[in-house]
Amino acid sequence: MSNLEHPMSGLAAGMRTAAVADIFRSLVRALVNRRQVRRLGDLSDRGLVDIGLVRGDLYYARRTPLGVDPTARLARMARERAHPRRA
C-alpha cells in the first residue's frame, strides 16, 4: 500500500492544513491587534491610566515579536497593576 492509499494520509494532510490555517489566523489576529496597540498611542496619558496602562506599556508591547499578540501583554500588565501580588 502506498502513502497515497493509506487511510491516515488524508487525515494527516487535513491536520497539517488545519495547523497552517491556525497559524495564519493567529498571525492575522496579532497583526490586527498590533494596529490597535498603535491606536492606543493616540490616547492621552490620563486615558491610558483609565484603562490600567501607562505609555511605557505600549512601547513594551510593540517590542513583541511580529507573530505574538501584543494585546495579551498589555492585558497582563493592566491586570498586574490592578491586582499587585502581596509580598
VEXMI-837737 format. One line per field, with one value per atom (N, C-alpha, C, CB): residue in one letter; residue number from 1; atom name; x, y, z. Coordinates in steps of 0.1 Angstrom, whole numbers, plus 2048, in hexadecimal, padded with zeros to 3 digits. Glycine has a CB too. Layout:
N
r: (A;...)
k: (NUM;...)
a: (CA;...)
px: (X;...)
py: (Y;...)
pz: (Z;...)
END
This chain:
87
r: (M;M;M;M;S;S;S;S;N;N;N;N;L;L;L;L;E;E;E;E;H;H;H;H;P;P;P;P;M;M;M;M;S;S;S;S;G;G;G;G;L;L;L;L;A;A;A;A;A;A;A;A;G;G;G;G;M;M;M;M;R;R;R;R;T;T;T;T;A;A;A;A;A;A;A;A;V;V;V;V;A;A;A;A;D;D;D;D;I;I;I;I;F;F;F;F;R;R;R;R;S;S;S;S;L;L;L;L;V;V;V;V;R;R;R;R;A;A;A;A;L;L;L;L;V;V;V;V;N;N;N;N;R;R;R;R;R;R;R;R;Q;Q;Q;Q;V;V;V;V;R;R;R;R;R;R;R;R;L;L;L;L;G;G;G;G;D;D;D;D;L;L;L;L;S;S;S;S;D;D;D;D;R;R;R;R;G;G;G;G;L;L;L;L;V;V;V;V;D;D;D;D;I;I;I;I;G;G;G;G;L;L;L;L;V;V;V;V;R;R;R;R;G;G;G;G;D;D;D;D;L;L;L;L;Y;Y;Y;Y;Y;Y;Y;Y;A;A;A;A;R;R;R;R;R;R;R;R;T;T;T;T;P;P;P;P;L;L;L;L;G;G;G;G;V;V;V;V;D;D;D;D;P;P;P;P;T;T;T;T;A;A;A;A;R;R;R;R;L;L;L;L;A;A;A;A;R;R;R;R;M;M;M;M;A;A;A;A;R;R;R;R;E;E;E;E;R;R;R;R;A;A;A;A;H;H;H;H;P;P;P;P;R;R;R;R;R;R;R;R;A;A;A;A)
k: (1;1;1;1;2;2;2;2;3;3;3;3;4;4;4;4;5;5;5;5;6;6;6;6;7;7;7;7;8;8;8;8;9;9;9;9;10;10;10;10;11;11;11;11;12;12;12;12;13;13;13;13;14;14;14;14;15;15;15;15;16;16;16;16;17;17;17;17;18;18;18;18;19;19;19;19;20;20;20;20;21;21;21;21;22;22;22;22;23;23;23;23;24;24;24;24;25;25;25;25;26;26;26;26;27;27;27;27;28;28;28;28;29;29;29;29;30;30;30;30;31;31;31;31;32;32;32;32;33;33;33;33;34;34;34;34;35;35;35;35;36;36;36;36;37;37;37;37;38;38;38;38;39;39;39;39;40;40;40;40;41;41;41;41;42;42;42;42;43;43;43;43;44;44;44;44;45;45;45;45;46;46;46;46;47;47;47;47;48;48;48;48;49;49;49;49;50;50;50;50;51;51;51;51;52;52;52;52;53;53;53;53;54;54;54;54;55;55;55;55;56;56;56;56;57;57;57;57;58;58;58;58;59;59;59;59;60;60;60;60;61;61;61;61;62;62;62;62;63;63;63;63;64;64;64;64;65;65;65;65;66;66;66;66;67;67;67;67;68;68;68;68;69;69;69;69;70;70;70;70;71;71;71;71;72;72;72;72;73;73;73;73;74;74;74;74;75;75;75;75;76;76;76;76;77;77;77;77;78;78;78;78;79;79;79;79;80;80;80;80;81;81;81;81;82;82;82;82;83;83;83;83;84;84;84;84;85;85;85;85;86;86;86;86;87;87;87;87)
a: (N;CA;C;CB;N;CA;C;CB;N;CA;C;CB;N;CA;C;CB;N;CA;C;CB;N;CA;C;CB;N;CA;C;CB;N;CA;C;CB;N;CA;C;CB;N;CA;C;CB;N;CA;C;CB;N;CA;C;CB;N;CA;C;CB;N;CA;C;CB;N;CA;C;CB;N;CA;C;CB;N;CA;C;CB;N;CA;C;CB;N;CA;C;CB;N;CA;C;CB;N;CA;C;CB;N;CA;C;CB;N;CA;C;CB;N;CA;C;CB;N;CA;C;CB;N;CA;C;CB;N;CA;C;CB;N;CA;C;CB;N;CA;C;CB;N;CA;C;CB;N;CA;C;CB;N;CA;C;CB;N;CA;C;CB;N;CA;C;CB;N;CA;C;CB;N;CA;C;CB;N;CA;C;CB;N;CA;C;CB;N;CA;C;CB;N;CA;C;CB;N;CA;C;CB;N;CA;C;CB;N;CA;C;CB;N;CA;C;CB;N;CA;C;CB;N;CA;C;CB;N;CA;C;CB;N;CA;C;CB;N;CA;C;CB;N;CA;C;CB;N;CA;C;CB;N;CA;C;CB;N;CA;C;CB;N;CA;C;CB;N;CA;C;CB;N;CA;C;CB;N;CA;C;CB;N;CA;C;CB;N;CA;C;CB;N;CA;C;CB;N;CA;C;CB;N;CA;C;CB;N;CA;C;CB;N;CA;C;CB;N;CA;C;CB;N;CA;C;CB;N;CA;C;CB;N;CA;C;CB;N;CA;C;CB;N;CA;C;CB;N;CA;C;CB;N;CA;C;CB;N;CA;C;CB;N;CA;C;CB;N;CA;C;CB;N;CA;C;CB;N;CA;C;CB;N;CA;C;CB;N;CA;C;CB;N;CA;C;CB;N;CA;C;CB;N;CA;C;CB;N;CA;C;CB;N;CA;C;CB;N;CA;C;CB;N;CA;C;CB;N;CA;C;CB)
px: (808;800;809;7F6;806;80E;809;80E;811;80D;7FF;817;7FD;7F1;7E5;7F2;7E7;7DC;7D9;7DE;7E2;7E1;7D6;7EE;7CD;7C1;7C5;7B8;7D0;7D4;7DA;7DD;7DF;7E5;7DC;7EB;7D0;7C6;7C4;7B9;7C3;7C1;7CD;7BF;7D9;7E6;7E6;7F2;7E3;7E3;7D9;7E0;7CD;7C3;7C8;7B6;7CF;7D4;7DE;7DA;7E7;7F1;7EB;7FB;7E0;7D9;7D3;7CF;7CD;7C6;7D1;7BF;7DD;7E7;7EC;7F3;7EE;7F2;7E8;7F5;7DB;7D0;7D0;7C3;7D2;7D3;7DF;7D4;7EA;7F6;7F3;802;7ED;7E9;7DF;7E3;7D5;7CB;7D2;7C0;7DB;7E2;7EA;7EB;7F1;7F9;7F1;801;7E6;7DD;7D7;7D1;7D3;7CE;7D9;7C9;7E5;7F0;7F2;7FD;7F2;7F4;7E9;7F5;7DC;7D1;7D2;7C4;7D5;7D7;7E3;7D8;7ED;7F9;7F4;804;7EC;7E6;7DE;7DD;7D7;7CF;7D8;7C6;7E3;7ED;7F2;7F8;7F5;7F9;7EF;7FD;7E2;7D7;7D6;7CA;7D9;7D9;7E3;7DC;7ED;7F7;7F1;802;7E5;7DF;7D7;7D5;7D6;7CF;7D8;7CB;7D2;7DA;7DF;7D2;7E9;7EE;7E3;7FA;7DA;7CF;7C6;7C8;7C3;7BB;7C1;7B9;7CE;7D5;7D4;7E4;7D6;7D5;7C7;7D8;7BD;7AF;7AD;7A5;7B5;7B3;7BE;7B3;7C6;7D0;7DD;7CB;7E1;7ED;7F5;7EB;802;80A;810;814;815;81B;826;820;82E;839;834;841;828;822;821;815;81D;81B;828;814;832;83F;844;84A;842;846;83E;843;831;828;82C;819;830;834;841;835;849;855;854;85F;848;846;849;837;84D;84F;843;854;845;83A;82E;83F;830;825;81E;82A;823;81E;814;829;809;7FE;802;7F0;804;809;7FE;80E;7F1;7E6;7E6;7D9;7EB;7EC;7F5;7F0;800;80A;804;817;7FC;7F6;7EC;7EF;7E4;7DA;7E0;7D1;7EB;7F2;7F7;7FD;7FD;803;7F8;80B;7ED;7E2;7DC;7D6;7DB;7D6;7E0;7D4;7ED;7F7;7F7;805;7F5;7F4;7E8;7F5;7DD;7D0;7D0;7C4;7D7;7D7;7E5;7CE;7ED;7FB;7FC;803;806;809;80D;813;807;80B;818;7FF;821;82E;82D;839)
py: (7F4;800;80C;800;816;822;82C;828;837;841;847;84C;849;84F;846;852;839;830;82E;823;832;830;838;833;832;83A;846;831;845;850;85C;84B;85A;865;870;860;86E;879;881;874;879;87F;887;874;882;88A;896;881;896;8A2;8AC;89E;8A7;8B0;8B7;8A9;8AF;8B5;8BF;8AA;8BD;8C7;8D3;8C1;8D1;8DD;8E5;8D9;8DE;8E5;8EC;8DB;8E6;8ED;8F9;8E3;8F8;904;90F;900;90B;915;91C;90F;914;919;923;90E;920;929;936;922;934;940;949;93C;943;94B;952;942;94B;951;95D;947;95B;966;972;961;970;97B;982;976;97A;980;988;975;984;98B;998;983;998;9A4;9AE;9A0;9A9;9B2;9B8;9AB;9B0;9B5;9BF;9AA;9BC;9C5;9D3;9C0;9D4;9E1;9E7;9DE;9E0;9E5;9EB;9DB;9E5;9EA;9F7;9E0;9F8;A05;A10;A04;A0C;A16;A1A;A10;A11;A14;A20;A08;A21;A2B;A39;A29;A3A;A47;A4C;A45;A43;A47;A50;A3B;A58;A60;A57;A6C;A5C;A54;A51;A5C;A5A;A58;A4D;A65;A4E;A43;A35;A46;A35;A28;A23;A29;A2C;A29;A24;A35;A29;A25;A16;A2D;A11;A03;9FB;A02;A01;9F9;9F8;9EB;A01;A01;A0E;9FE;A0D;A1A;A19;A1B;A24;A25;A1B;A33;A19;A0F;A01;A0F;9FE;9F0;9EF;9EF;9F9;9F8;9F6;A05;9FD;9FA;9EC;A04;9E7;9D9;9CF;9D6;9D2;9C9;9C9;9CD;9D4;9D5;9CE;9E4;9CB;9C5;9B5;9C8;9B0;9A2;99D;99E;991;98C;98D;97D;98E;991;988;990;97B;972;970;964;978;977;982;978;97F;989;992;982;99F;9A8;9AC;9B5;9AA;9AD;9A4;9AD;998;98E;994;980;999;99F;9AB;9A4;9B4;9BF;9BB;9C8;9B1;9AC;9A7;9A1;9A0;99B;9A6;991;9B0;9BB;9C3;9C5;9C5;9CC;9C4;9CF;9B7;9AF;9AF;9A0;9AE;9AE;9BB;9AB;9C6;9D3;9D5;9DE;9CF;9D0;9C8;9CD;9BC;9B2;9AE;9A6;9B7;9B4;9A8;9C0;9A0;995;99A;98B;994;999;992;995;99A;995;990;99F)
pz: (800;800;800;80C;7F7;7F6;800;7E8;802;80C;807;80D;7FA;7F6;7F8;7E7;7F9;7FB;80A;7F5;813;821;826;828;82E;833;83C;83B;843;84C;844;856;837;830;82E;823;82B;82A;837;825;842;84F;853;859;850;853;84B;851;83E;836;83B;827;83F;845;851;847;85A;866;863;86F;859;856;850;84B;848;843;84E;838;857;863;86B;86C;86D;875;86E;877;860;859;85A;84A;859;85A;867;857;872;880;881;88A;87C;87C;875;876;869;861;868;853;86E;876;882;87B;889;894;890;89B;884;87F;87B;873;874;870;87D;868;887;893;89A;89D;89A;8A1;899;8A1;88C;884;886;875;886;889;897;887;8A1;8AE;8B0;8B8;8A8;8A8;8A3;89F;899;894;89F;888;8A7;8B2;8BD;8B8;8BF;8C9;8C4;8CB;8B7;8B2;8B4;8A3;8B3;8B5;8C3;8B0;8CC;8DA;8DD;8E3;8D5;8D7;8D5;8CD;8CE;8CC;8D9;8C1;8E2;8EF;8F7;8F7;8FF;908;913;90E;91B;926;930;92D;932;93B;936;93E;929;923;925;914;923;925;934;921;93D;94B;94E;954;948;94A;946;942;93D;939;93F;92A;948;950;949;952;940;939;93A;92A;938;936;929;942;924;917;915;914;91F;91E;91B;92A;91F;91D;90E;924;907;8F8;8F1;8F3;8F6;8F0;8F2;8F6;8FE;901;8F8;910;8F7;8EF;8E0;8F1;8DB;8CD;8CA;8C9;8D4;8D3;8D2;8DE;8D3;8D2;8C4;8D5;8C2;8B4;8AC;8B5;89F;895;897;887;898;899;8A7;895;8B0;8BE;8C0;8C9;8C6;8C8;8D3;8CC;8D0;8DB;8E5;8D4;8E1;8EA;8F6;8E3;8F4;900;90A;8FB;906;90F;916;908;90F;915;91F;90A;91C;925;932;91F;931;93C;945;938;93F;946;94E;93D;947;94D;959;943;958;963;96E;95E;96B;976;97D;971;976;97C;985;972;981;988;995;97F;994;99F;9A1;99B;9A7;9AA;9B4;9B0;9B2;9BC;9C9;9B6;9D3;9E1;9E5;9EB;9EA;9EE;9FD;9ED)
END
